[in-house]
Amino acid sequence: MRNGEIVNPIEISDLRKYYGDVKAVDGIKFTVKAGEVFALLGPNGAGKTTTIEILEGLRRKDSGEVRVLGMDPWENGHDVHMRIGVIPQEFNFFEKTSPREAIRLYASLFNVKVDADEILREVLLEDKADTLFDSLSGGQKQKMGLALSLVNSPDLLFLDEPTTGLDPNARRAIWEVIRGLKAKGRTIVLTTHYLDEAQQLSDRVAIMDHGHIVAQGTSDEIIRQHGSGERLEINGSEGLADHIRSTTGLNVHYDSGVVAIALHKKDDALTALQAAKSSNMDWGDIRTKRDSLDDVFVRLVSGIVDESGELRVR
Ligand code: ATP
């Protein structure tokens, strides 16, 4: 609370961090609200780690405003550390230590009393409580990292690429844990290179590129704002594309054997198919497509944002 007002767990505005000529973070602004999962996405070198390290109080900003749980994380490093949980990229631990022992060790470092079994249940690792770290699978090791990040009952969790390198089943198991943490009201900041993971888990997403935020909002909002909308795709020739365009007036693009028709109105798909039929030309598979967060991400970070909202076929 700040003067009786509820403070968002994270508030950043005009944050900058330069390393010499490299503008790692170049004037970004975002807010993370209590209880939400917020995903920070971007290609390698976009500035995500620098941003997260500033939030965790590990790196000093050059300028701008940063508030974590109402505090400046650099000036109030100790207080912030006591109230956040962090799981770093590729979590590692002493090989001959079990999850239960590790939790007890962390609890003594934080000087808190914890119920190790309850934490292990929360991360779905109770059956491996006494297995040594070097005998855990990749996914179980990550769960142990999650368990340790919960020892100090944090208000805010930072999960840095929590499923990198895991097989699809192990990734899903971690997703289940993260959903459980969210259901308990924890605020989570997630970085990931898996766009489907961000789409599955997060309430809101910020996409960074070259130190800037290039899109921010729910996945659906970002797709609606930067995507090319729904389209009908027909495997066919350029001649077929010309025919559909000239007889219907629809927005038709052709690329590499695919005729793509932008669907704006309810009847557009039917109109296009009737035109295709009347052409007496051959065509193959037909499908409707809508951009995923992945499609939009690729366009945004490669600088081919579709500002006009017109259809583009990649
Ligand atoms: P990744 O997905 O690869 O982890 P990232 O989005 O986390 O990338 P950062 O690690 O924040 O990006 O790096 C942003 C830019 O700052 C990059 O150009 C990087 O080379 C540079 N950079 C990061 N740390 C330092 C440093 N300590 N000294 C100099 N340059 C740095």
Residues whose N, C-alpha, C, O or C-beta is under 5 A from the ligand:
A	BS01	ATP	Y19 V22 A24 G42 P43 N44 G45 A46 G47 K48 T49 T50
